[in-house]
């Protein structure tokens, strides 16, 4: 019984930490490219006008 609980929580902890890790990577990429994204979006908006 304890082994089943251990496997269950181990799997969910892996999933949780994988989601957190991917979220941190996406957040760091967003922060590092925020200025470039702003310039690209301004450039696209200026073309429409």
N, C-alpha and C positions, 0 to 999 in steps of 0.2 A: 504494500500500500504506500509506504513512504517513497519507494522508488518511483511509483507512478506520479506522485505529487512532485517529486524532484524533476522528472522528465517534463511534466506539464509546465512548471514554472520556468524551467531552463529554456524551453522553447519560446515562451512568451517574453522572457527577458531578452532573448536574442532578437526577436522581432522588434521589441520596444527600442533597444539600443540601436538597431539598424535604422529605424525611422528617425530617431534623434540624430544619428550621425549624418544621414542624408540631408536632414533639415539644416544642420549646421553648415554643411558644404554648400547647399543652395543659398543660405543666408549670407555666407562669406562671399560667394560669387556675386550675389546681388549688390552687396555693399561695395565690392571692388569695381564693379562695372556701372554703378549708379550714375556717375557723371556722363559716361559714354551713352548710356541709355537715354538720358535727358537730352543730349545733343541730337541723337537719332530721332527721338520723338518730336523735337522742335523742328528738325529738318523736314520731317514728313508733314507736319502741320503747316509749315510755310509753303510747301508745294501745293497744298489744297487751296490756299488763299490766292 
